[in-house]
Amino acid sequence: MPVAPPRPRPLPLNALRAFEAAARLGGFAAAAEELGVSPGAVSAQIKQLEDTLGAPLFDRSARGVTLTALAADVLPDLTGAFDRLAAVSHDLRTGAKPQVVHVAALPSVAQLWLSPRLPGLRAAAPEIEISVTAMEQPPDLKRAPFDLCLFFGDGPGEALAADTITPVCAPALADRLNRPEDLRHLPCLIDTTWHGDWSLWMTAALPGQTFVPRGPEFSLYALAVEETVNGAGVLMGHEALVAPYLARGQLVAPFSTRVTLSHALRLWAPRPLAPGSAARRVADWLRRQR
């Protein structure tokens, strides 16, 4: 009886994904961050793929990795294939659960801008389920499993609010701040994401003078805001985020100097939104909340 020849084994999909991400982003660490795994896992997947192929895909040196000619040749087609796979996966997810809207947002935006608006959104569209993921950087628009993105930036999408900064503090501290120079005598809370805010504002408020803020640092802006409300010091306030606290009188802005940055709070969709879709309705509702 005839014997079928052995079929070539398909290349492992996870290894192909790791290789494509590392090749496109220029390194194993960047690929690991995008894929949500460790750099060691990316390296192991790529080594597995190279062993299966019997050919190297990266030239490794002390300065990093570079693509071999074979890898560079196949990368455009592989990237296009994964882009298409991501689009199909998104369509499948949306088709299976059309009333679920996935939102990616900067942590401070998710906590201080979006969260207070969610009750109103639920009341306006109770049949829509909102899923929020906090991320420090906007997702890859071609790979993101998200319907909407909310980040400060000067890139795509529509500006919902200008990014205007000015110092804010609890009312009890405001009496000690008559002029910008008085900030030298109080703790100045620092957000690590926007570490340069103090310098930008001081350039406008005290031109030609040197000012080094001294105070605790926070990796979560929302936590820095709460500590400011508690009287821990003065924070450089992003007005789009601290506006409710100012309106309630929990925080005050003791100085008239305000600096508007180029990075507005922006809303965009990684893919075109179908008219009448849940994501389009959420986007339209958020636009009316500026």
C-alpha positions in Angstrom: 0.0 0.0 0.0 1.2 3.5 -0.7 2.8 5.4 2.1 2.1 9.1 2.3 5.3 11.1 2.7 5.7 13.1 6.0 4.3 16.6 5.8 6.5 19.5 6.7 5.6 20.7 10.1 4.2 24.2 10.1 6.3 26.9 11.8 5.2 27.7 15.3 2.8 30.6 15.3 4.0 32.1 18.6 7.6 32.0 17.5 6.6 33.7 14.2 4.8 36.4 16.2 7.8 36.9 18.5 10.2 37.2 15.6 7.9 39.6 13.7 7.5 41.9 16.8 11.3 41.9 17.5 12.2 42.5 13.9 9.6 45.3 13.5 10.4 47.0 16.8 14.2 46.5 16.6 14.8 44.5 19.7 13.7 41.7 22.1 12.8 44.0 25.0 10.4 46.1 22.9 8.8 43.0 21.5 8.4 41.6 25.0 6.6 44.7 26.1 4.2 44.6 23.2 3.5 40.9 23.5 3.2 41.0 27.3 5.9 38.5 28.0 9.5 38.6 29.2 12.5 39.3 26.9 13.8 35.9 27.7 10.6 34.3 26.4 10.9 36.3 23.1 14.5 35.2 22.8 13.6 31.5 23.4 10.8 31.7 20.8 13.1 33.2 18.2 15.8 30.6 19.0 13.2 27.9 18.5 12.2 29.3 15.1 15.8 29.6 14.0 16.5 26.0 15.1 13.4 24.8 13.1 14.5 26.7 10.0 18.2 25.8 10.4 19.1 29.4 9.7 19.7 32.6 11.8 17.2 35.4 11.7 19.2 37.9 13.8 22.9 38.7 13.9 23.7 39.2 17.6 26.4 41.4 19.0 27.2 43.3 22.2 25.5 46.3 20.7 22.2 44.5 20.0 20.6 42.5 17.2 20.3 43.2 13.5 18.2 41.3 10.9 19.8 38.9 8.6 19.1 39.2 4.9 16.6 36.3 5.1 14.7 38.0 8.0 14.6 41.4 6.3 13.3 39.9 3.1 10.3 38.2 4.7 9.5 40.8 7.4 7.1 43.1 5.2 4.9 40.1 4.2 4.9 38.7 7.8 4.0 42.1 9.3 1.2 42.5 6.7 -0.1 39.0 7.6 -0.2 39.7 11.3 -1.9 43.1 10.7 -4.6 41.3 8.7 -4.9 38.7 11.4 -5.4 41.4 14.0 -8.1 43.0 11.9 -9.9 39.7 11.5 -9.6 38.9 15.2 -11.1 42.3 16.0 -14.0 41.7 13.6 -14.6 38.3 15.2 -14.6 39.8 18.7 -16.9 42.7 17.7 -19.3 40.4 15.8 -19.5 38.0 18.7 -20.1 40.7 21.3 -21.3 43.8 19.4 -22.4 45.7 22.6 -18.9 45.5 24.2 -16.6 48.4 23.7 -12.9 48.1 24.6 -11.2 51.4 25.6 -7.5 51.9 26.0 -6.5 55.0 28.1 -3.6 56.6 29.9 -3.9 55.6 33.6 -4.5 59.1 34.7 -7.1 59.7 32.0 -8.9 56.4 32.9 -9.0 57.3 36.6 -9.6 61.1 36.5 -11.3 61.9 33.2 -13.1 58.7 32.0 -14.1 57.2 35.3 -16.3 60.1 36.5 -18.1 60.0 33.1 -18.9 56.3 33.1 -22.1 56.5 35.2 -23.5 59.1 32.7 -22.5 56.8 29.8 -24.2 53.8 31.4 -27.3 55.8 32.0 -27.3 57.0 28.4 -26.6 53.6 26.9 -27.3 50.9 29.5 -27.1 48.1 26.9 -23.4 48.9 26.1 -20.7 47.3 28.2 -17.5 49.4 28.6 -14.2 47.6 29.2 -11.2 49.9 30.1 -7.5 49.0 30.0 -5.0 51.5 31.4 -1.8 51.7 29.4 1.2 54.0 29.7 1.6 54.2 25.9 -0.9 54.2 23.1 -1.3 50.7 21.5 -0.1 49.8 18.1 -3.1 51.0 15.9 -2.8 48.0 13.6 -2.6 45.4 16.4 -4.7 46.9 19.2 -7.7 44.8 20.3 -9.3 48.1 21.3 -12.2 50.1 19.8 -11.3 53.5 21.2 -8.1 55.2 22.6 -7.9 58.1 25.1 -4.4 59.6 25.5 -2.6 62.9 25.6 -0.7 63.6 22.4 -0.5 65.5 19.2 -1.1 62.6 16.9 -4.3 61.1 15.5 -7.9 61.6 16.5 -9.9 64.5 17.8 -8.9 66.8 20.7 -11.4 66.6 23.6 -9.6 69.0 25.9 -6.5 71.2 25.8 -3.6 70.1 28.1 -3.2 73.2 30.2 -1.1 73.1 33.3 -0.9 75.2 36.5 0.1 74.5 40.1 -2.8 73.3 42.3 -2.9 72.7 46.1 -5.3 72.3 49.0 -7.0 75.5 50.1 -5.1 75.5 53.4 -1.8 75.8 51.5 -2.9 78.5 49.1 -2.6 81.2 51.7 1.2 80.6 51.7 1.5 81.1 48.0 1.4 84.7 47.0 3.9 84.5 44.1 5.7 81.7 42.2 8.9 82.2 44.3 7.0 80.9 47.3 7.0 77.4 45.8 10.6 77.1 46.9 9.4 76.7 50.5 6.7 74.0 50.0 6.9 70.4 48.8 6.3 70.2 45.1 4.8 66.8 44.2 6.2 65.3 41.0 4.6 62.9 38.6 7.2 60.7 36.9 5.3 60.6 33.6 5.2 64.4 33.4 8.5 65.1 35.2 9.2 68.2 33.0 5.9 70.0 33.8 7.5 72.1 36.6 10.2 73.3 34.3 7.8 74.2 31.5 5.5 76.2 33.9 8.4 77.9 35.7 9.9 79.1 32.3 6.6 81.0 31.8 6.1 82.1 35.5 9.7 82.9 36.4 11.6 83.5 33.2 15.4 83.4 33.5 15.3 81.9 37.0 16.3 78.4 38.0 13.8 76.3 40.0 14.3 72.7 41.0 11.1 71.2 42.5 11.6 69.3 45.8 9.1 66.8 47.0 7.9 63.2 46.7 7.5 61.5 43.3 4.5 59.5 42.2 4.2 57.0 39.3 0.4 57.4 39.4 -0.9 60.8 38.8 -4.3 60.0 40.4 -2.4 59.2 43.7 -0.5 62.5 43.4 -3.8 64.3 43.1 -5.2 62.6 46.2 -2.1 63.5 48.2 -2.4 67.1 47.0 -6.0 67.2 48.2 -4.7 65.8 51.5 -2.4 68.8 51.8 0.9 67.0 51.1 2.1 69.8 48.8 1.7 71.5 45.5 1.1 69.6 42.3 1.4 70.7 38.7 -2.2 70.2 37.7 -3.4 69.2 34.3 -6.7 71.1 34.2 -8.5 68.5 32.1 -7.9 66.0 34.9 -8.2 68.1 38.0 -11.2 70.2 36.9 -13.7 68.4 39.1 -11.5 68.9 42.2 -11.2 72.6 41.4 -15.0 72.9 40.8 -15.7 71.3 44.2 -13.1 73.5 46.0 -11.0 70.5 47.0 -8.1 72.1 45.1 -7.3 75.7 44.2 -5.0 77.2 41.5 -3.2 80.0 43.4 -1.5 81.5 40.3 -2.9 83.1 37.2 -0.1 81.7 34.9 -1.3 78.8 32.8 0.7 77.0 30.1 -1.1 75.1 27.3 0.9 72.2 26.0 0.8 70.8 22.5 -0.4 67.4 23.8 -4.1 67.7 24.0 -6.4 64.9 25.3 -7.3 63.0 22.2 -9.9 60.4 21.3 -9.4 58.1 18.3 -10.3 54.7 16.9 -7.7 52.3 15.6 -10.2 51.3 12.9 -13.2 53.1 11.2 -16.3 52.9 13.3 -19.4 51.6 11.7 -22.4 54.0 11.9 -24.7 53.0 14.7 -22.1 50.7 16.2 -21.7 50.6 20.0 -18.1 52.0 19.7 -19.4 54.9 17.5 -22.1 55.7 20.0 -19.6 55.7 22.9 -17.2 57.9 20.9 -20.0 60.4 20.0 -21.1 60.5 23.7 -17.6 61.2 24.9 -17.1 64.0 22.4 -20.1 65.7 23.9 -18.5 65.6 27.4 -15.7 68.1 26.7 
